[in-house]
Amino acid sequence: MKKFFLLLVLLATLASCASKKNIVYLQKSGTISDEIYEQFAPKIQQEDLITIAVSAADIKATIPFNQQNPYQMNAAAGQDFTFKPTYLVDNKGEIDFPVLGKLKIGGLTRLQATDLLRKELSKYIVDPGVNLTFANFKVTLLGEVTRPGSYTLPQERVTVLEALGLAGDMTIRGVRSNVLLIRETNGEKKMERLDLTSDSLLASPYYYLAQNDVLYVEPNGAQIRSSSLGQNTNVLISVSSVIISILTLVVTNSRR
C-alpha cells in the first residue's frame, strides 16, 4: 500500500512538471547569451498612415510644412480642435509632403524616416524637430486568448508578450509552444511559428511585432476533444434516451 501511495505521488509530480513545461513562458533554453539583443524595428510599408508634425524655435518657419485644419484657425477659445497631420504611404513607398514634395520613406524604420525628414527640413528651417508616428499600427489576436480582437497601438514598439497582455493573456487551453504569426511584407503574407515557452524567442526577429501582424493561438488537444464532445452531446443524449426507453419496456414486459 505504501509503495502504491509513493507511485501516485511520483506520477502526480511528473504530471505537474509536464504541465508547467507546457504553460510557463520563456523557459531557459541554454542557447541565449547575455548580450544585448538586436532590435527588429518595424519598417514603414505601403498603405501605412503616418502622422508627422514639424516644430522649431521659429514657429512661423514651420507653418508651410504642417498641414492646416481650417477648424484650428477658427476654433473658439477653450475648445480642443487637436489636429494631427497624417500622410498615406502610396504603392511606391512615398508620401507627398508640403514643400518637400515626394519623399520615399517606405522600407525605413520610424527613426530612419525621422532622420530623413529632419535632414530635408534643415534646408529651410534652423534645427527642426520632427515628431513621426504610426497612425494605424494595429495587431490582431485570435484563438485561445481572453479577449480576441484587433488592437490599435499608439507606438510601434510592441512585443509578442505585450500584445498578449492587451488581449488578457492566453487561456490555459492555448498552445504556447506553437503560436502562429501571420505577417505581410510588401504585399506578401508569411507565416511563422513561435515557441513562447523558450527564451530563444527574445532573439527572434518576430519578438517585436510589425503593423497588421496577426497572432493565432491554437487550442490544445483537450480543448479540441471537449469541443467535439460538446457538438455531439445532444446526439448522445437522444440515443441514450431511446436505449433507456427500450430497455425499460423490455424489463417491464419481462416482469409481466
C-alpha positions as CSV (number, residue, x, y, z in Angstrom):
1,M,0.0,0.0,0.0
2,K,2.8,2.4,0.9
3,K,4.6,1.7,-2.4
4,F,1.3,2.3,-4.3
5,F,0.9,5.7,-2.5
6,L,4.5,6.7,-3.4
7,L,3.9,5.7,-7.0
8,L,0.8,8.0,-7.1
9,V,2.9,10.9,-5.6
10,L,5.6,10.3,-8.2
11,L,3.0,10.3,-11.1
12,A,1.4,13.5,-9.8
13,T,4.8,15.2,-9.6
14,L,5.7,14.2,-13.1
15,A,2.3,15.4,-14.4
16,S,2.7,18.8,-12.7
17,C,6.2,19.2,-14.2
18,A,4.8,18.3,-17.7
19,S,2.0,20.8,-17.4
20,K,4.4,23.5,-16.1
21,K,6.6,23.0,-19.1
22,N,3.7,23.5,-21.4
23,I,2.5,26.7,-19.7
24,V,5.4,28.8,-18.4
25,Y,6.8,31.4,-20.8
26,L,10.4,31.9,-21.7
27,Q,11.9,28.9,-20.0
28,K,15.7,28.7,-20.0
29,S,16.9,27.0,-23.2
30,G,20.7,27.4,-22.8
31,T,21.0,28.9,-26.2
32,I,20.7,32.6,-25.3
33,S,23.7,34.6,-24.4
34,D,23.7,37.7,-22.1
35,E,24.4,40.1,-25.0
36,I,22.0,42.9,-25.9
37,Y,19.5,41.5,-28.4
38,E,19.3,43.1,-31.8
39,Q,16.2,45.3,-32.2
40,F,14.0,44.4,-35.1
41,A,12.1,47.7,-35.6
42,P,9.1,47.6,-37.9
43,K,9.5,49.1,-41.4
44,I,7.2,51.6,-43.0
45,Q,5.0,49.9,-45.6
46,Q,2.5,50.7,-48.3
47,E,-0.9,51.9,-47.1
48,D,0.6,52.9,-43.7
49,L,-0.8,56.1,-42.2
50,I,2.0,58.3,-40.8
51,T,1.5,61.3,-38.6
52,I,4.1,63.9,-39.0
53,A,4.4,67.2,-37.1
54,V,7.2,69.7,-37.6
55,S,8.4,72.0,-34.8
56,A,11.2,74.6,-34.4
57,A,12.1,77.6,-32.2
58,D,10.7,79.8,-35.0
59,I,7.1,78.7,-35.2
60,K,6.3,80.7,-38.3
61,A,9.0,78.9,-40.2
62,T,7.2,75.6,-39.6
63,I,3.8,76.7,-41.0
64,P,4.4,75.8,-44.6
65,F,5.4,72.2,-43.6
66,N,2.5,71.4,-41.3
67,Q,-0.9,70.5,-42.8
68,Q,-3.5,73.0,-41.6
69,N,-7.0,72.2,-40.3
70,P,-9.4,75.1,-41.2
71,Y,-11.1,74.5,-37.8
72,Q,-7.9,75.2,-36.0
73,M,-7.8,78.7,-37.3
74,N,-11.4,79.5,-36.2
75,A,-11.6,77.4,-33.0
76,A,-13.4,79.1,-30.2
77,A,-11.5,79.7,-27.0
78,G,-11.4,76.8,-24.7
79,Q,-12.3,74.2,-27.3
80,D,-10.0,71.4,-28.3
81,F,-9.6,71.0,-32.1
82,T,-6.4,69.0,-32.0
83,F,-5.3,68.1,-35.5
84,K,-2.6,65.6,-36.4
85,P,-1.2,65.9,-39.9
86,T,-1.4,62.4,-41.4
87,Y,0.1,61.1,-44.6
88,L,-0.7,57.9,-46.6
89,V,2.3,55.9,-47.9
90,D,1.5,55.1,-51.5
91,N,2.3,51.9,-53.5
92,K,5.8,53.3,-54.3
93,G,6.5,53.9,-50.6
94,E,6.3,57.6,-50.9
95,I,4.4,60.4,-49.2
96,D,3.5,63.8,-50.6
97,F,5.0,66.3,-48.0
98,P,4.3,70.0,-48.1
99,V,7.1,72.0,-49.9
100,L,9.4,69.0,-49.9
101,G,7.2,67.1,-52.4
102,K,7.5,63.3,-52.8
103,L,9.6,61.6,-50.1
104,K,10.3,57.9,-50.2
105,I,10.1,56.6,-46.6
106,G,8.8,53.0,-47.4
107,G,11.2,50.4,-46.1
108,L,12.6,52.8,-43.4
109,T,12.1,52.4,-39.7
110,R,10.4,55.3,-37.9
111,L,13.7,56.7,-36.6
112,Q,15.3,56.5,-40.1
113,A,12.3,58.3,-41.6
114,T,12.5,60.9,-38.9
115,D,16.2,61.5,-39.6
116,L,15.5,61.8,-43.4
117,L,12.8,64.4,-42.8
118,R,14.9,66.4,-40.4
119,K,17.8,66.4,-42.9
120,E,15.5,67.7,-45.7
121,L,13.8,70.3,-43.5
122,S,17.2,71.6,-42.4
123,K,17.5,73.2,-45.8
124,Y,14.6,75.5,-44.8
125,I,14.4,75.6,-41.0
126,V,17.1,76.0,-38.4
127,D,17.3,73.0,-36.1
128,P,13.9,71.5,-37.0
129,G,12.1,68.9,-34.8
130,V,10.1,66.1,-36.3
131,N,7.5,64.0,-34.5
132,L,6.7,61.0,-36.7
133,T,4.5,58.2,-35.5
134,F,2.3,55.4,-37.0
135,A,-1.3,56.4,-37.0
136,N,-2.6,52.9,-37.8
137,F,-0.3,50.5,-36.0
138,K,-2.6,47.6,-35.4
139,V,-2.2,43.9,-34.3
140,T,-4.8,41.2,-34.2
141,L,-5.0,38.3,-31.7
142,L,-7.2,35.3,-32.4
143,G,-7.9,31.9,-30.9
144,E,-7.3,31.0,-27.3
145,V,-6.8,34.4,-25.7
146,T,-9.1,36.0,-23.2
147,R,-10.2,39.0,-25.4
148,P,-9.6,38.2,-29.1
149,G,-9.8,41.2,-31.4
150,S,-7.8,43.9,-33.2
151,Y,-5.8,46.5,-31.1
152,T,-4.6,49.9,-32.4
153,L,-1.5,51.0,-30.6
154,P,0.0,54.5,-30.0
155,Q,3.5,53.4,-30.9
156,E,5.3,50.7,-32.9
157,R,7.5,49.2,-30.2
158,V,5.4,46.2,-29.0
159,T,6.4,42.7,-28.3
160,V,4.5,39.4,-28.7
161,L,4.1,39.2,-24.9
162,E,2.9,42.8,-24.6
163,A,0.3,42.1,-27.3
164,L,-0.9,39.0,-25.5
165,G,-1.2,41.2,-22.4
166,L,-3.5,43.6,-24.2
167,A,-5.8,40.6,-25.0
168,G,-5.8,39.4,-21.4
169,D,-3.1,36.7,-22.0
170,M,-3.7,33.2,-23.4
171,T,-6.2,31.0,-21.8
172,I,-5.0,27.9,-20.0
173,R,-6.1,25.9,-23.1
174,G,-3.8,27.7,-25.5
175,V,-0.8,26.0,-27.0
176,R,2.1,28.3,-26.0
177,S,4.8,26.4,-27.9
178,N,3.3,26.8,-31.4
179,V,1.8,30.2,-31.8
180,L,1.1,31.2,-35.4
181,L,2.3,34.7,-36.6
182,I,1.0,36.0,-39.9
183,R,2.9,39.0,-41.3
184,E,2.5,40.9,-44.5
185,T,5.6,42.5,-46.1
186,N,5.4,44.3,-49.4
187,G,2.1,42.7,-50.2
188,E,3.4,39.1,-49.4
189,K,2.0,37.2,-46.5
190,K,4.3,35.0,-44.5
191,M,3.6,32.6,-41.6
192,E,5.9,31.8,-38.7
193,R,5.6,29.5,-35.7
194,L,6.7,30.9,-32.4
195,D,7.6,29.0,-29.2
196,L,6.7,31.2,-26.3
197,T,7.9,28.6,-23.8
198,S,11.5,29.1,-24.8
199,D,13.7,32.2,-24.1
200,S,15.1,31.9,-27.6
201,L,12.0,33.9,-28.5
202,L,13.9,37.0,-27.2
203,A,16.4,36.8,-30.0
204,S,13.8,36.1,-32.7
205,P,13.1,38.7,-35.4
206,Y,9.4,38.2,-34.6
207,Y,9.7,39.1,-30.9
208,Y,8.8,42.7,-31.9
209,L,5.6,42.8,-33.9
210,A,5.0,44.8,-37.1
211,Q,1.9,46.7,-38.1
212,N,-1.0,44.5,-39.1
213,D,0.5,41.3,-37.6
214,V,-1.9,38.6,-36.7
215,L,-1.3,36.1,-33.8
216,Y,-3.3,32.9,-33.7
217,V,-3.2,30.8,-30.5
218,E,-4.4,27.3,-31.3
219,P,-6.3,25.2,-28.7
220,N,-4.7,22.2,-27.1
221,G,-5.8,18.6,-27.6
222,A,-8.1,18.6,-24.5
223,Q,-10.0,21.7,-25.7
224,I,-10.4,20.2,-29.2
225,R,-11.8,16.9,-27.7
226,S,-14.0,18.9,-25.4
227,S,-15.3,20.9,-28.4
228,S,-16.0,17.7,-30.3
229,L,-17.8,16.2,-27.3
230,G,-19.9,19.4,-27.0
231,Q,-21.1,19.2,-30.6
232,N,-22.2,15.5,-30.2
233,T,-23.7,15.8,-26.7
234,N,-27.3,16.3,-28.0
235,V,-27.0,13.3,-30.3
236,L,-25.6,11.1,-27.5
237,I,-28.4,12.2,-25.1
238,S,-31.0,11.4,-27.7
239,V,-29.6,8.0,-28.5
240,S,-29.2,7.2,-24.7
241,S,-32.8,8.2,-24.1
242,V,-34.0,5.9,-26.8
243,I,-31.9,3.0,-25.5
244,I,-33.2,3.6,-21.9
245,S,-36.8,3.7,-23.1
246,I,-36.4,0.4,-25.0
247,L,-34.7,-1.3,-22.0
248,T,-37.4,0.0,-19.7
249,L,-40.1,-1.5,-22.0
250,V,-38.2,-4.8,-22.2
251,V,-37.8,-5.1,-18.5
252,T,-41.5,-4.1,-17.8
253,N,-42.8,-6.7,-20.3
254,S,-40.5,-9.4,-19.0
255,R,-41.9,-8.9,-15.5
256,R,-45.4,-9.5,-16.8
